[in-house]
Amino acid sequence: MSWRLNSFMAAIGLWSPYRGSMHDYQRHIVVSGFIEQESLETFLHEIFHDNHGYTDLSVCVLCNKPPDLSMKRLLKSKQAVNRVTYLQGSVLSLEDLSRARVGRAAAVFLLTSKATPDDQKQRVDGHVILCTLSVHQYNPEVPILVQILLPSSQPAVYNVGATSVVCVTQLRAQLLASACYCRGVQTIISNLVTSHSPPVKDAAKWLVEYKHGAR
């Protein structure tokens, strides 16, 4: 009896709620790469904003590690609950690509780590390139939208199947350079690419006017 009980407890220890699969009936996108709580929260805010009308869309987060405390709080938040599925796995694994239903996904987003030190950026971009190739080989039809850190990595990412590529460091440099010629241009661009909700009822007058202009 004790041997069976020990085996049962060991099996429970191996089980994880993040080892499941996406449901076949869900229309969804897959987000993978270097998943950080702040970047994922920004991403979910945009994808689920009322301005875009994606009311029937679900998000599958495929990450190689289980969620930490801050990520769990995000997954239980109002914007994520019942709409975001977190799976522990990697896009480099055929089994995990199948669990995430990449074969029928509407799109795949591969995020990068924006806080990467300079001496590690090439390694991080190399990993993103491998992830892009893996997804493209599994499903050549799915749009793959990729973030990278080095401008020199762009040709390689496109060559392995990326549909759209954003170089984070290049974008930052261009915004800073533009600000030298036109003060405040980075704020204007940020407002153009960020979805804004109406301010709360008791918000200050300047905030109401600012939000109205930003919309």
C-alpha contacts under 8 A as a table, 3 or more apart, distances in Angstrom:
res1	aa1	res2	aa2	distance
1	M	4	R	5.25
1	M	5	L	6.21
2	S	5	L	4.97
2	S	6	N	6.10
3	W	6	N	5.15
3	W	7	S	6.24
4	R	7	S	5.03
4	R	8	F	6.08
5	L	8	F	5.01
5	L	9	M	6.18
6	N	9	M	5.14
6	N	10	A	6.13
7	S	10	A	5.06
7	S	11	A	6.21
8	F	11	A	5.13
8	F	12	I	6.34
9	M	12	I	5.06
9	M	13	G	6.28
10	A	13	G	5.02
10	A	14	L	6.43
11	A	14	L	5.16
11	A	15	W	6.39
12	I	15	W	5.18
13	G	16	S	7.83
15	W	19	R	7.68
16	S	19	R	5.57
17	P	20	G	6.53
18	Y	66	P	7.16
18	Y	86	Y	6.09
18	Y	87	L	4.60
18	Y	88	Q	5.28
19	R	87	L	5.89
19	R	88	Q	5.92
19	R	89	G	7.75
20	G	87	L	6.68
20	G	99	R	6.99
21	S	87	L	7.29
21	S	99	R	4.44
21	S	100	A	5.88
21	S	101	R	7.67
22	M	26	Q	7.51
22	M	60	C	7.24
22	M	85	T	7.25
22	M	99	R	6.19
22	M	100	A	5.45
22	M	101	R	6.25
23	H	26	Q	5.76
24	D	101	R	7.37
26	Q	57	L	7.51
26	Q	58	S	6.73
27	R	56	D	6.93
27	R	57	L	5.45
27	R	58	S	6.14
27	R	105	A	7.06
27	R	106	A	7.11
28	H	57	L	5.32
28	H	58	S	4.45
28	H	59	V	5.38
28	H	60	C	6.83
28	H	105	A	5.59
28	H	106	A	5.98
28	H	107	A	7.79
29	I	57	L	7.55
29	I	58	S	6.55
29	I	59	V	5.14
29	I	60	C	6.15
29	I	105	A	5.30
29	I	106	A	5.29
29	I	107	A	5.02
29	I	108	V	5.84
29	I	109	F	7.73
30	V	59	V	5.95
30	V	60	C	4.73
30	V	61	V	5.93
30	V	62	L	6.99
30	V	100	A	7.15
30	V	102	V	7.06
30	V	105	A	6.76
30	V	107	A	6.45
30	V	108	V	4.73
30	V	109	F	6.18
31	V	59	V	7.16
31	V	60	C	6.13
31	V	61	V	4.85
31	V	62	L	6.14
31	V	108	V	5.92
31	V	109	F	4.75
31	V	110	L	6.00
31	V	111	L	7.36
32	S	35	I	6.46
32	S	61	V	5.97
32	S	62	L	4.98
32	S	63	C	5.91
32	S	90	S	7.77
32	S	91	V	7.31
32	S	108	V	7.66
32	S	109	F	6.26
32	S	110	L	4.97
32	S	111	L	6.26
33	G	62	L	7.84
33	G	63	C	6.95
33	G	109	F	7.98
33	G	110	L	4.82
33	G	111	L	4.94
33	G	112	T	6.08
33	G	128	V	6.74
33	G	131	C	7.48
34	F	63	C	7.55
34	F	110	L	7.58
34	F	111	L	5.50
34	F	112	T	4.94
34	F	113	S	5.45
35	I	39	S	7.23
35	I	40	L	6.62
35	I	63	C	6.60
35	I	111	L	6.64
35	I	112	T	7.45
35	I	113	S	7.53
36	E	39	S	5.49
36	E	40	L	6.02
36	E	113	S	7.54
37	Q	40	L	5.23
37	Q	41	E	6.04
37	Q	70	S	6.72
37	Q	71	M	5.44
37	Q	74	L	7.44
38	E	41	E	5.17
38	E	42	T	6.35
39	S	42	T	5.18
39	S	43	F	6.16
40	L	43	F	4.92
40	L	44	L	6.09
41	E	44	L	5.19
41	E	45	H	6.14
41	E	74	L	7.09
42	T	45	H	5.12
42	T	46	E	6.43
43	F	46	E	5.32
43	F	47	I	6.20
44	L	47	I	5.12
44	L	48	F	5.85
44	L	79	Q	7.39
44	L	80	A	7.45
45	H	48	F	5.61
45	H	49	H	5.84
45	H	79	Q	7.41
46	E	49	H	5.25
46	E	194	T	7.24
46	E	195	S	6.32
47	I	52	H	7.09
47	I	54	Y	7.06
48	F	52	H	7.15
48	F	53	G	7.58
48	F	54	Y	6.15
48	F	55	T	7.20
48	F	79	Q	7.29
49	H	52	H	5.90
49	H	53	G	7.25
49	H	54	Y	7.77
49	H	195	S	6.94
50	D	53	G	5.49
50	D	54	Y	7.61
51	N	195	S	7.17
54	Y	57	L	5.40
57	L	83	R	7.53
58	S	83	R	4.96
58	S	84	V	5.93
58	S	85	T	7.80
59	V	83	R	6.31
59	V	84	V	4.77
59	V	85	T	6.27
60	C	84	V	5.85
60	C	85	T	4.81
60	C	86	Y	5.99
60	C	87	L	7.16
60	C	100	A	6.64
61	V	84	V	7.18
61	V	85	T	6.09
61	V	86	Y	4.76
61	V	87	L	5.96
62	L	86	Y	6.27
62	L	87	L	4.95
62	L	88	Q	5.83
62	L	89	G	5.74
62	L	90	S	6.35
62	L	91	V	7.39
62	L	100	A	7.15
63	C	66	P	7.30
63	C	86	Y	7.63
63	C	87	L	6.38
63	C	88	Q	5.06
63	C	89	G	5.35
63	C	90	S	6.05
64	N	88	Q	5.25
64	N	89	G	4.55
64	N	90	S	5.33
65	K	88	Q	5.71
65	K	89	G	7.19
66	P	87	L	7.98
66	P	88	Q	5.82
67	P	70	S	7.82
67	P	71	M	5.34
67	P	72	K	5.94
68	D	71	M	5.28
68	D	72	K	6.18
69	L	72	K	5.10
69	L	73	R	6.34
70	S	73	R	5.15
70	S	74	L	6.40
71	M	74	L	5.01
71	M	75	L	6.23
72	K	75	L	5.02
72	K	76	K	6.29
73	R	76	K	5.18
73	R	77	S	6.26
74	L	77	S	5.08
74	L	80	A	6.87
75	L	80	A	5.28
75	L	81	V	5.95
75	L	84	V	6.91
75	L	86	Y	8.00
76	K	80	A	6.30
76	K	81	V	5.21
77	S	80	A	5.45
77	S	81	V	5.90
78	K	81	V	5.74
79	Q	83	R	7.58
80	A	83	R	5.29
80	A	84	V	5.22
81	V	84	V	6.22
82	N	85	T	7.71
87	L	100	A	7.54
89	G	93	S	7.55
89	G	96	D	5.59
90	S	93	S	5.58
90	S	96	D	6.00
90	S	97	L	7.42
91	V	94	L	7.24
91	V	96	D	6.36
91	V	97	L	5.60
91	V	131	C	5.97
91	V	134	S	6.62
91	V	135	V	6.57
92	L	96	D	7.85
92	L	97	L	7.73
92	L	130	L	7.56
92	L	131	C	5.95
92	L	134	S	5.74
92	L	135	V	7.76
93	S	96	D	5.24
93	S	97	L	6.22
94	L	97	L	5.04
94	L	98	S	6.21
94	L	138	Y	7.70
95	E	98	S	5.13
95	E	99	R	6.28
96	D	99	R	4.86
96	D	100	A	6.16
97	L	100	A	5.18
97	L	101	R	6.22
97	L	102	V	5.57
97	L	103	G	7.81
97	L	135	V	7.75
97	L	138	Y	7.79
98	S	101	R	4.93
98	S	102	V	6.29
98	S	103	G	7.15
99	R	102	V	7.91
101	R	104	R	5.77
101	R	105	A	6.26
102	V	105	A	4.87
102	V	108	V	7.67
102	V	135	V	7.69
102	V	138	Y	7.76
102	V	139	N	7.01
102	V	142	V	7.98
103	G	138	Y	7.05
103	G	139	N	5.53
103	G	142	V	7.72
104	R	142	V	7.93
105	A	108	V	7.12
105	A	142	V	6.87
106	A	142	V	6.57
106	A	143	P	7.35
107	A	142	V	5.60
107	A	143	P	4.94
107	A	144	I	6.08
107	A	145	L	7.64
108	V	142	V	7.05
108	V	143	P	6.28
108	V	144	I	4.89
108	V	145	L	6.25
109	F	144	I	5.96
109	F	145	L	4.85
109	F	146	V	5.92
110	L	128	V	7.20
110	L	131	C	7.85
110	L	132	T	7.63
110	L	144	I	7.48
110	L	145	L	6.27
110	L	146	V	4.81
110	L	147	Q	6.24
111	L	146	V	6.28
111	L	147	Q	5.21
111	L	148	I	7.73
112	T	124	V	7.54
112	T	125	D	7.92
112	T	128	V	7.45
112	T	147	Q	5.52
112	T	148	I	6.03
112	T	149	L	7.42
113	S	116	T	5.70
113	S	124	V	7.81
114	K	149	L	7.46
114	K	168	V	7.29
116	T	120	Q	6.28
116	T	121	K	6.08
116	T	124	V	7.91
117	P	120	Q	5.43
117	P	121	K	6.47
118	D	121	K	5.42
119	D	122	Q	7.25
120	Q	123	R	5.36
120	Q	124	V	6.30
121	K	124	V	5.09
121	K	125	D	6.11
121	K	149	L	6.20
121	K	150	L	6.98
122	Q	125	D	5.13
122	Q	126	G	6.08
122	Q	149	L	7.84
122	Q	150	L	7.15
123	R	126	G	5.00
123	R	127	H	6.39
124	V	127	H	5.17
124	V	128	V	6.38
124	V	149	L	7.95
125	D	128	V	4.97
125	D	129	I	6.17
125	D	148	I	5.80
125	D	149	L	6.47
125	D	150	L	7.27
125	D	153	S	6.78
126	G	129	I	5.09
126	G	130	L	6.41
127	H	130	L	5.15
127	H	131	C	6.28
128	V	131	C	5.00
128	V	132	T	6.14
128	V	146	V	7.89
128	V	148	I	7.33
129	I	132	T	5.08
129	I	133	L	6.24
129	I	156	A	7.12
129	I	157	V	5.46
129	I	160	V	7.20
130	L	133	L	5.12
130	L	134	S	6.16
131	C	134	S	5.09
131	C	135	V	6.26
132	T	135	V	5.29
132	T	136	H	6.12
132	T	144	I	7.25
132	T	146	V	7.79
132	T	157	V	7.08
132	T	160	V	6.53
132	T	161	G	6.57
132	T	162	A	6.43
133	L	136	H	5.13
133	L	137	Q	6.09
133	L	160	V	5.06
133	L	161	G	6.32
134	S	137	Q	5.32
134	S	138	Y	6.27
135	V	138	Y	5.13
135	V	139	N	6.10
135	V	140	P	7.64
135	V	144	I	7.93
136	H	139	N	5.17
136	H	140	P	4.66
136	H	141	E	7.60
136	H	142	V	7.37
136	H	144	I	7.72
136	H	160	V	7.26
136	H	161	G	5.61
136	H	162	A	7.72
137	Q	140	P	5.78
139	N	142	V	5.85
140	P	161	G	7.65
143	P	162	A	7.32
143	P	163	T	5.59
144	I	161	G	7.36
144	I	162	A	5.05
144	I	163	T	5.09
144	I	164	S	6.67
145	L	162	A	6.25
145	L	163	T	5.79
145	L	164	S	4.83
145	L	165	V	5.99
146	V	162	A	6.72
146	V	163	T	7.91
146	V	164	S	6.24
146	V	165	V	4.83
146	V	166	V	6.31
147	Q	165	V	5.85
147	Q	166	V	4.91
147	Q	167	C	5.88
147	Q	168	V	6.72
148	I	151	P	7.75
148	I	153	S	7.21
148	I	154	Q	7.61
148	I	165	V	7.22
148	I	166	V	6.26
148	I	167	C	4.82
148	I	168	V	6.19
149	L	153	S	7.81
149	L	167	C	5.36
149	L	168	V	5.39
149	L	169	T	5.57
149	L	170	Q	7.72
150	L	153	S	5.54
150	L	154	Q	7.50
150	L	167	C	6.35
150	L	168	V	7.78
150	L	169	T	6.67
150	L	170	Q	7.35
151	P	154	Q	5.64
151	P	167	C	6.08
151	P	169	T	7.84
151	P	170	Q	6.49
152	S	155	P	7.04
153	S	156	A	5.55
153	S	157	V	6.35
154	Q	157	V	5.22
154	Q	158	Y	6.29
154	Q	165	V	6.94
154	Q	167	C	7.62
155	P	158	Y	5.26
155	P	159	N	6.07
156	A	159	N	4.98
156	A	160	V	6.44
157	V	160	V	5.46
157	V	161	G	6.77
157	V	162	A	5.80
157	V	165	V	7.56
158	Y	161	G	5.41
158	Y	162	A	4.74
158	Y	163	T	6.93
158	Y	164	S	7.72
158	Y	165	V	7.53
159	N	162	A	7.23
162	A	165	V	6.82
166	V	171	L	7.70
167	C	170	Q	5.37
167	C	171	L	6.15
168	V	171	L	5.20
168	V	172	R	6.27
169	T	172	R	5.11
169	T	173	A	6.17
170	Q	173	A	5.10
170	Q	174	Q	6.15
171	L	174	Q	5.17
171	L	175	L	6.24
172	R	175	L	5.22
172	R	176	L	6.25
173	A	176	L	5.15
173	A	177	A	6.10
174	Q	177	A	5.08
174	Q	178	S	6.05
175	L	178	S	5.07
175	L	179	A	6.18
175	L	185	V	7.63
175	L	186	Q	5.82
176	L	179	A	5.10
176	L	180	C	6.74
176	L	186	Q	7.56
177	A	180	C	5.38
177	A	181	Y	7.25
178	S	181	Y	5.43
178	S	182	C	6.13
178	S	185	V	6.88
178	S	186	Q	7.73
179	A	182	C	4.87
179	A	183	R	4.93
179	A	184	G	6.26
179	A	185	V	5.69
179	A	186	Q	6.54
180	C	183	R	6.47
182	C	185	V	5.80
183	R	186	Q	7.96
184	G	187	T	5.35
184	G	188	I	6.64
185	V	188	I	5.06
185	V	189	I	6.24
186	Q	189	I	5.15
186	Q	190	S	6.00
187	T	190	S	5.00
187	T	191	N	6.18
188	I	191	N	5.22
188	I	192	L	6.30
189	I	192	L	4.99
189	I	193	V	6.36
190	S	193	V	5.40
190	S	194	T	6.00
191	N	194	T	5.21
191	N	195	S	7.53
191	N	214	A	5.61
191	N	215	R	7.92
192	L	195	S	7.84
192	L	214	A	7.23
195	S	215	R	7.29
196	H	211	K	6.80
196	H	214	A	6.91
196	H	215	R	5.98
197	S	211	K	7.54
197	S	215	R	7.83
198	P	208	V	7.71
198	P	211	K	6.56
198	P	212	H	7.32
199	P	203	A	6.24
199	P	207	L	7.18
199	P	208	V	5.91
199	P	211	K	6.63
200	V	203	A	5.43
203	A	207	L	6.39
203	A	208	V	6.50
204	A	207	L	5.32
204	A	208	V	6.43
205	K	208	V	5.13
205	K	209	E	6.32
206	W	209	E	5.18
206	W	210	Y	6.03
207	L	210	Y	4.95
207	L	211	K	5.99
208	V	211	K	5.30
208	V	212	H	6.08
209	E	212	H	5.06
209	E	213	G	6.18
210	Y	213	G	5.19
210	Y	214	A	6.11
211	K	214	A	4.97
211	K	215	R	6.21
212	H	215	R	5.36
